[in-house]
Structures are given as structure tokens and as C-alpha cells.
Amino acid sequence: MVFIIAAVCFNTACKKYLDVQSPSTSSPDVVFESTANTNAAIIGVYNRLCGDNGYGNRISTLFGVSADDFRTSGSYSSSDRRGISMYGASADNTDLTNPFLQLYQGIERANICIKYIPASKLYNNGSEADKTIMKRYLGEALALRAQFLHELIRNWGDVPVSFVPSADAESLYGPNVDRNQTYDKIIADLKTAEDLVPWRSGITEYGSFRFTKGAIKALRARLALARGGYSLKRNQMTRSSDYLTYYKIAFDECLDIMNNRSEHSLNPSYENVFKTLHGTRLDDAHELMFEVAAFGSNASTDSKLGYYNGVRFNAASTYGTGGGGMNAIPTYFYDFDVTKDCRRDVTIGVFEITATSKKIINTLFTMTDGKFRKSWTAYNGSSAAQNFSVNWPLIRFADVLLMYAEADNEINGAPSAAAISALQEVQKRAYLGFETQIPVAPTAKTEFFNALVKERLLEFGGEAIRKYDLIRWNLLGSKFEETRAKIRALIAGTGAYAGVPDYIYAKEGNYLLGTSVNEVATLDLYGGTPNNVFASPGLGIASAPTGYTTKNWRKSVTEDNSITSTSTGIAFYFEANKKELFPYPKTALIENTSMVQNFGY
């Protein structure tokens, strides 16, 4: 049996993994009798997180869209990314097949490491230092396998699973396996892994680019909530009767992380969390617990974050082309407090960069996601590059706080003071400068849960979390209906949208490359400061005052383009109790006749 080492080397400027020597093709008895070669093998497992078919593009920016935060831009086709976003993907969708295969490649590489590391002489009879390192590598392999399987399960449900290398498997063509059985196995594996891997401070060279104890604990909490939540079984959303057992796992893991604030805490600046992903580290609190590292300027190991998605840059600008692959649901802009919540201007691309390298406000229908921006990278405007080495945030400490609050509320039947405090810690950062004006925290179970549902929408917009939250809460279909009702109210200018203007009149302004809140605050809009303009009826006429350009605002949103259109209607092809899962790729079903296609496809 031959083990192919997919070692990944990083230079100092990239600030990613350890710099390792990449051995050539070697047998396992050679690879796993050297800590350096074992490290290279583990990095080969991490490699399957990267690139266009991993969290560098498709899994991160396509699989989690749409929800009530963002959708994919453009018009529907069943065989590409828009089919995914509109819940009309076919089994031959080209954006599903390669990620599906890459996740299994990751599992295979992890399985090889998990088999051979404990069997190695270094693991059993090496020096104490070597044993410690080899145990750490085993813990990382277990965590990586759990992440690959979690991604498969939450998108496809009961997937075929093997916990041994292919060479040892009884068959390479296994049947679908009950997801709860798989979750129970990998949740147990993560308990083992967290005892093998030290806290972040114990491996300073790892940073947030490899699994450490805190990240593994947070991942275990996330998987426990998924296991304890709803999931689609054939044509019905169900949850296990013992679901509170899994909420207790999440509670305990999050509490342990929260009790180790020297390892991970909340970054005082919401914006700096995302700027950190672009290069310069601005996260001394280590809120970013695990990032998928991007490097190498290629489709296999880098990312297209900031090129495919994020703030839109005109190709003729000095920044070069970038962004625009995702659009904000129009009502999402008004889910944020219009004057106090700093997350809105970080999360949503309120403006775009024009051909003259100036900024100008988007229409309400064409706003983008904003957490990924070419201008936050070491971009080269004259280059046609599509890869900017922007990392993907897989786990943040803010999620730990909100998972803790959710688990506490569910277990106790009402939020404890600690759960309320965890929620408010996230809100106070969002309301920086207005901390005393955060929403009043409910004290009853249902109301507190609803507050968490809203808070997670505001905190994690565009991070491929919202869709899966709504699925595990069995709220996806009802949130789509709620969103459509809100859009109709927006179109009519009634209720919460009574003060929203039909039009906004704008001039191009200097792109300051400052904070997002100030960038929006300095947009040149007719009628006053932007936040006042966003909530005032204004002139209500299509013709702009002299020197200004008319931007359709409320008038850019129509029943057709947002609801009834078969090309752009939000989640137009969604069917409850069916489309919560993707269809298995047709090629996988042809190859493995033991697999059964998901219900309804």
C-alpha cells in the first residue's frame, strides 16, 4: 500500500502551518516512524479543506446559501451554483460533485493517519516528547475526519462511511449509514481528540490554522447540537428523543472553553475578526479558533474569497475586479439596528467600488456580502489573479458563547444568568459605543430562544452558518415564508418599512479604506447622514437632484425579482421535508450502486 504525502509548505509571509519537508511517495512504515513525515501526512489531510472544492470557494460560499441572510447572485440553473442557492440543484450539478469527492479524499487521508499513528514505534515506544507529538497528530486526524463527515452529513444526510483506510475495507461501495450513528462515533472521537491535543498556548506555532484543544471542543459542541437538532429522514424532519443528552455535551464543552479565556475570548472589534482573515493579524483575543488556511495562488490550496464573493470592485478600478457573487436578502439590511449595530456595515457590502476607484452605494437589491474584501488583502490591481490567500473562519469564540446560551436555555427550560450574560457579551460588542442600549434579554425559554435565533442571524451572516442553524431548528421553511412576507411589506412600504425611501440619491465618494462603519457613514447621499437617509422617505421621485445619481432603493425590490421569479426568486424551488438535503451526485450513484438517492430526487 502506498501513502501519497500531500504535504503543504508555507513561507513566513503566509503565516500558516509549520514549514515542513515534503517526502516523496513512501510506505506507511516509513512515514509514521518520523515525526517530521507524520506532520507532513497530517498536513496532507488539512490540504483537503482547501481550494475551490473545499472551503476556498464551493463549500464556504455555495453550500450555505440561501437562508434569510444571503443568496447567490445571478439567474437559476439546476446544474450550477444558482441551482444550489434556489434549492433546485439536480444530481448532475457540477458544483456538488467535486466537493463531495474531496471530502471523501480527506476522510481517506485521515483514516490512514488514524490507523498508522497508534501502530507506530514512536507512538508506543518513542521518547516522551515523541509520544506527545504523535498523540497530538492523532488528535488532529480525528478532528479533521469529524469535520469532513459533519460537512457531508449536514448536506447529504445518511452518507456512506468508512472508519478504516480503503485498503482495509470489506467493500469500497458501502451503503448509506444512519447519520445519528455516524455522529455518535465522531462525537466520541472528538472527546478522545481533545485529550490528545493541547490548548492553543501549548502549540504557539499552530496559531488558528490547525486544531487545538479549544477548537476541537468547539467543534464537538457544534456537532452535538447538530446531533440533538432536527434532520431530514426521508420525508420528515425529526429529532431524537434523547436530544438533551447532546445539548448537555455542547453545554459542557462551551463552558470549559469559556473558563479558559486566556486561550480564546471575544475580539473587542467585530471588524478586525474578518480583517485578520486577510493577512495582518488583528486578533490577540484569538476569537478565530480555527481557520481554513489559504495559500499558493492556485485552485487547489488557495481561496477565491474576496474574488468570487464580497464587496464588488469594478474591473477598471485600481483594485482590479472582485466580489459580487453573493447578494444580501433586501430585508436583511433592516434586521440590524439601523444606527447602533456595527455588524451591518461589516457583514453587508452597502457600497461598491466604481471604475474610477470611488465608492457609491448599491441598490437595496444588489448589496453583497461584506466580510471578504479584495481591498483588505495585498492585492495587485494590475493582476488578473483570483486568489488572495484569504482564510475561511470555521469556528469563532462568538459561536461558543451563543451555543452555550442556547444549550443552557434548552436544558434548564429558561436562560440562566450566565446564558443571558453570554448573549449580552456578543450584543455589547455589536453595539460598541451604545452598550447600554442593547436589546432587553428575555427571561422565558421561548422568547430567549427567539432572541438567539435573531442574534445568530446578525452575528454570523455570510459565514455559511445560518442555513444549517435553521435546519437543525426545523425553521428553514417557516423562515423563508417569513422573509417573503417581510419582502412584501418592504415593497409596499408598510409596517417596519414605512420609512424606507423609494430612492436614494448618491454621488461617488473617496474610498477611505477605513472602518466599515465610517465608510458607510461617509457615503455622499442627498438628504443627510446615511443612517437617517436609510430610514426617511426622502423625495420619493425618480429624478435626482442636480449632481446626484438616482439609486433605486425600495423600488429596486419587486415581487418578481425577489419572490415569484423562477430565475431569481428567493429559495424558489425549496420544498419542505425534501430540499433540506442535496441530491447525491449522479456519478457517485453510478459508481456505488449500494447508495440510495435522497428522497424526492
N, C-alpha and C positions, 0 to 999 in steps of 0.2 A: 504494500500500500504506500502510495506516495503522498506526502503532505506538501501542498504548494503554499509557500510563505508569501503572503501578500503584505509585506512589511511596508510601513509608511514612514518616511523620514521627513522631518520638519526642520527648517532652518530657524535661527534665532529670531528673525524678524516675524515669523509666523506665530511664535509664542504658543505652540500647540503641544504635541506629545514629546516624549523623550526622543533624542536623536539616537537612532539605532542603526546597527549594521544589518543589511538585508542579506541573509544567506541564500544561496541558490536552492533549488529543489532538493529536499532532504527527507530522509525517512524519520518517522516519529521517535525512534530510539536515539537519534542524533539530536533532533530539535529540542526535545524535552529533557535532555541532560545538560543543558546550558541555560542559565538564567537569561542571558542576552538573547538567545534564539527563542526561548519561550516568550520573552517580551515581544519579539518580532511576530510570533504567531498570534499573540493576543491583539497586537495592533492590526494584524490581518483580519481579525474578527471585527474590530472597530471600523475597519475600512468599508464594511457592508452597510454602515449607517450613512455613508457619504454619497455625494454625486447626484446626478439628475434623477436617478431612480430610487434615491433614498431621501433623506431629509434636506438635501441640497435643492430639491425642487418638488418632485411629484408628491411624495408622501406629505411634505410640510405644507405646500401651497395648493394642492388639489384635493387631497383626500378629506380634509376637514371643512370643505366648502360645499354647500352653503348651510348657514344657520341664520340667526337673526342679527348677525354682525356683518358678514361679508358674503359676496357671491363672486363667481368667476366672470370676468368681462367677456363681451362678445356674444355670438348667437349660437344656439343649440346645434349640436351634432351628437348622435348617440355614440360615436366612435372616438371622441376625443375629450379633452378636459371639460368642455361645456356640458357634455352628457353627464359627467360626474356631478358637476355643480347643480344641475337641474334635476337630478335623481332619475335620469333616463339613460344611464350607461348600458350599453349592450355587452354581451360576453366577449365580443371581439374588440372592445375598447382598447386602443393601443396604449393609453396612459395607465392601464391597470396591470397589464401582463408583466412588464419588466420589473416593476416594484415587487410584485408578488414573487417572482423568481429570486430577486435579490434578497428578500427577507429569508427565504429558504436557504440561500447560499450562506447567509450569516449564521443560521441555525446549524448548518453542517460544520462550518468552521469552529463554532463554539463547541459542538459535540466532540470534535476531535480533541480540542484542548481539555475538555472536562473528562474525557476518558484517560488521556495520557499523562496529564499532570499528576494526579494522585498515584499513578503507577510508576512514576519516575524515581530514580535513586535519590535525586536531590530532595524531593518531597519527603521521602521516608527516612533517608539516612544522611542527608547533607548536613552542613553546619546549621546552627540555629538561624543565622542570617539568611542562608539559602532557603531553609524551610519556610521562614516568614515571607520571603518574596514569592515563593512558589504558591503558597496558600493565598496570597493576595491575587496572584494571576488567576487562580481557580475561581476566587470570588468574583472577579471581573467577568470571567467567561460565563458564569452562572447568571450574572446580572444582564449581560448582553443577550443571552439566549432568551431570558424572560422578556426583554424589551421587544425582540423580534417577534416572539409568539404573541405578545399583547397586541402588537400592531396588526398582525394577521387576524386575530380573533375579533378585535373591535370593528374590523372592516368586512370580514367574510364569515365570522361565526365559527361553526364547527369545522375547523380545518384539520387535514391530516397532520399528525405529529409523530416525530421520532426523537427519542432522547439518547440515541446512540449514533455513532458515525454510520454512514451508508454502507460501508464495508461490513459492518456487523449486523445490519438489519435483516430480519427474516424476509422482508419484501421491500422493494423501493416504491411500491404502489399501494400505500395504505389507505384505508377508508377515512371518512370524516370522523373526528373524535369529539365527543361531547366537550364543549368549551369549559364547563364547570370543572370537569376532571382535569383538564389542562391547567386551568387557573389554580386549582388546589396544589398541583405539583410545582408550578413555578413560584407561587407564593411561599411554599415551603423551601424551595431552593433559595429564595431571596433571604429568608431567615438564616440559612447557612452562610450565604454570601456576606451578609452584614457582619457576621462574626469573624470573617476571614480578612476583611478589608478595613484599614484604619480610617479615622476621621481625616478630613482634608488637611489639617495641620500636620498630620503624620507623614504625608507624602507631598511636600510643598511643590515639587516639580510637576505634579499632576494638574494642579490648578483645578479648573472645572471641565477639563477635556477628557477625563477618564473617571470611571466610577470610584467613588469613595464611600465611606460608611453612610454619611448623611444622604447622598444621592440614592443609594440603594434603599435606605429606609423610606425615603420619599416615594420612590418607585413602588415599593411594596405597599405603601398606603394607597397609591393610585390604583394598583391592581386589585387591592382588597375592596375598594369602593366600586370598581367595575364588577367584580365578582358578586358583591352584595346588591348591585343595582339591577335594573331591568335589562333584558336582552331578548332578541327575537329568536324564538324557537318555532321553526316552520312558519306558521301564520299567526303567531300570538306573542305579544310581549309579556314575559313572565319574570319573576324573581324568586329566589329560593326562600323557603320558609325560615331558614336559619340565617337570613341576611345580616342580622345584627352581630353575628359572630365576626363577620368581615368588617363591619363598621368599627368593632372593638379593636381589630388589628390596626386599622387606619388611625384610630384614636391614639393607641399606644405608640405607634411609630412617629406620628407627628409630634406628640408630647415630648418624646425623647429628643427629637431634633430641636424643638423649641427650648428645651432645657440646656442646650449646648449652643448658646448664642455667640460664643467666641468662634464657632465654626461657620455658622450661617445665620444671617439676620436680614432684615429688610434694608435695601439700599435707600438712603434718605431721598434720593432723586429718582423718580419713576423714569424719566427720560434717559438717565445715564445707564440704566439696565440695558437698554437697547443700543445705545451708542457703544457700549462695551463689546457687543457682538461684532462690531465693525472694525475693531482693531485696538485702539487705545483703551486700556483697562481703567474703568471708572466705577469699580465695584468692590471696594475694600471690605464691604459687609459680606461679600460672597453670596449675594442673593441668587446668582446664577449657580445652581448646584450641579447641573450637568448640561453642557452644550455639545452639540454635534459639530466637531471642528471641520472647517472647510479650508482647502489649500490647493495649490498646484496649478491653478488656471486651466482646468480641464473638466470634462463632463463626468469623469469617474470619481474624483475626490474633492472637487470644489463645489460651490453652490451658485445658483442663479438668483439668490436673494438680493433684492435691490435692482436686479435687471428685469426679471420676469414680473415681479410684484413690487409693491412700494410706491413711493411718490413718483409721479410721472415727469420725466425730463424729455424735452424736445430734442430730437437728434441733432438739430442745428445749434443747440446751445453749447457753451464752452464745457459743459459737463458730459456731453455726449448722451446718447439715448439710454433710457432706463425706465422701469416701472410701468404701472398701469394694468397689470394682469388681473388684479382683483379690484372690485368696486364695493364701497360701503352700501349696505341697505340704507335707503334715504332716511328712514326714521331712526336709524342708529345714532345719527348725529345729535338728535334731540333726546336720546336716552340719557345723555350726560347732563349734569347741571351746566347750564349754558354760560355761567360766569365763574364758577368756582372749581370745577373738576379739571385738573391739568391733564388728565389722561386722554381727553378728547383730542387735543391737538397733537399728541404723540401718536395715538392709535389711528387717527383718520388723516389721510392726505387732503387737507382742506384746500390746499393750493397746488398748482402745477408750475413747472419752470418752462418758460416760453423759448422761442427761437432766439430771442435777444438776451437770454440768460436772466430774465427777470421773473418774478413770481406774480401770479394772478390767481384769483380764486377760481375753483372749479364750479360747475353747476352742482346742485344737490344730488343729481342722478349719477354724476361721473366722478364723485370723490373716490379716492383709492384707499388702500391700507397705508399706514404711515410709519410703521416701526422699522422698516427697512428702506434705506435711502442711499443711493449712489454717492451723494454728496457727503455722507459720513465716512466714506472709505477713501483710500489713497487712489482715487480714480485718475484715469488718464482720458481726458475728453477727446483726444485725437484718435484713441484706440477703438477698435470695434469689439473689444473684449466683452464677454457676457458673464465672466466670473470675477467676483470681487473679494473672495475669501471672507464672506460674511457667515458667521456661525448661526446655527439654529438653537433656540432656547428650549430644551426638552423639559427641564424641571427648574422651577423657581421657588424661593422660600415663601413668596406670597401665596403660592398654591398650598404649601404646608399649613399656613395659618388658616386658610379658608377650608381646607379639608378637615382640619381639626375642629373648626367651628361646626361644620356640617355633621361630623360624626358624633360630637358631643350632644348636639341638639337631638339627633335621631335616637341615640342610646338613652338619654335621660328624659325624653319627652318634652323638653323645653331647654333653652340655652342656659348654661351656667354663666357665672360672671366671667370666667376665663374664656368661654366661647364668644361672648359679647366683646370682650377686650380684643380678641384675635381679629374679629371682623372690623372693629373700630381702628385697629392699628393700620390695616390696609386702607381704610377710608381716610384717615388723617393724613397719610402721605398723599393721597389723591387730592385732598383739599388743602394742600400746602399754602399757608397764609390765611386759610379760612377754617382751621381745625375745629374751632368751636361751633361751626355751622354744619358739621356732618349730619347725615340723616339720623333721626332718633332710632335707636336699636329696639326692635320688638322683643318682647319677653315671652311670647307664646310660641309654641312649636311651629305651627303652620306659617304664621307671619314671619318668624325668623328664617324659616326655610325659604320663603319667597324673597326675603331680603338678600339671602345668599345667592339665589338664582340671579337676581339683578346684579349683585356685586361681581359675580364671576363673569357676567356679560361685559361689564365695564372694564374689569381688570385684565382679562385675557383675550380681548378682541384681536383677531388676526393671528392667533397663536395655535390654531388647529385644536382647540380645547372645547369650544362651545358646542359644536355638533355632538361630540361624544358625551358631554355632560347631559345634554337634553335627551339623548338616547337612554342613558342609564337611569335618568329620572322618569322616563316614559313621557316626555313632554315635547318631543320633536314635532309631531303633527299639530298639537294644540298651539305651539309657539308660531308655527307657520300661519295658522288661521288668525292668531292674534296679530301677527305682523301685517298680514293683508288688511285686517280691519284698521290698523293704525295708518297704513298707507292710504287707505280710502279717506280717513279723517284728514290726513295731510293734504291730499288732493283737494278736498272740499274746504280746507281751512277752518275746521271746526275743532271743538274740544281743546286738547293740549296744543293744537297747532293753529289756533285762531289768530295769533300774532305773527305767524310766519309769512314773510313777504313773497309776493308772486315773482318779483325780480330783484336782483341786486345789481348795482351799477359800480363798475370797478375800473381801475387803472392798473397798468403794470407798475410794480414797485421793486426796489432793490431786494435781492435775496441776501439776507444778512448772515446766514449760516450761524444763527444764534439759537436760543432755546425755542422749542416749538410753540410755546405759549406766546412768546414775544413775536415770533414770526407771523402768527395769525393776527395778533393784536396790531401789527404794523401794516397789515394789508390796507391798500388805499381804496376805501369804499365810500360811496356817496352816502351821507346821512349820519355820520358819526362813527364811533368806535365799532369794530366788527361785532362784538358780542351784543351790542344794542341793535345793530342793523339786523342780526340774525333773528331777533325777536320782535321786530317792529314792522308793521305793514308797508311802510315806505310809500313811494309814489304810486305804485300799482299800475304803471303804464310801461309798454314795451320800449318806447323811445327813451334813450338815456340822456341825462343832462350833458351839456357840452363838455367834451374832453373825456367822457367816460364810455365804457362799453357795457352793453346790457348782458347780464348773465342770468339765464333762466334759473330760478331758484325753485319755489314751489311749482312753478309752471313746467319745470323740466321733468316732473314726475307725473305719469299718466296711468290710467287704468290699464292701457295696453302694454306699455313698456315694462311695467312693474308687476302686473298680475295676470292678465289674460293672454299675453303673447306666448305662442308656442316656441318662440325663439329666445325670449329674454325674461319671461315671467318667473318670479322668484319660486324656486323649487316646483316648477310647473308639473313635473311628472312624478312628484312624490306620491306614494301610496302607503298609508299607514299599515303596519303589520306585513310589510313586504320590502320596502325600499330602505329600511334602516341598515340593510346589508348590501354589499356589492354582489354582482354575479361573479362566479368563478370564471377566470379566463378560459375561453373555449379551448385554447391549446393545452391547458393543464388537464382538462377533462378528456381530451383525446388521448393524452399521454397516460393518464391514470384512470382507467375505467372503473376503479373501485370507488372513486369520488362521486358524490351526488350533488347536482347543481342546487343552489339555494332556491327556496320556494318562489314560484312565480316567474322565474326566468327561463 
